[in-house]
Amino acid sequence: MTPATPRRERGLVRPYVVTDGRSHPTRNTFDLVTLVMAHTDRPLAGLSPEKRRMMELCLGGALSVAEIAGHLALPVSVVKVLLGDLVDSGHLATRAPIPSAQLPEAQILQEVLDGLRARL
């Protein structure tokens, strides 16, 4: 009996092939919650299948980097490299998420409460 050979899945492409051997994006500004929007006036011709799919996803509205990675079933590091390429070529625009509002200081809240109590 011959030893079992590992079964390879069809269509399996290594991440370094998708990113042309690069492991870091051209810009390091992408967080998991960075919002990505597609420019509708840019041509899709000449883009790799992964970049084209990324553009099609983002044409529907803003998506986070984590959502794009989930839809494409690619590691986040690969998605960041591809995003950097598409931002550099003008196909995509990114925006940092709106930060949550900072809570006011307890002293200010106490002064407001004291002022309201004084009026009643």
Buried (B, 14 or more C-beta within 10 A) or exposed (E): EEEEEEEEEEEEEEBEEBBEEBEEBEEEEBBEEBBBBBBEEBEEEEBBEBBBBBBEBBEEEBBBBBBBBEBBEBEBBBBBBBBBBBBEEEBBBBEEEEEEEEEEEEEEEEEEEEEEEEEE
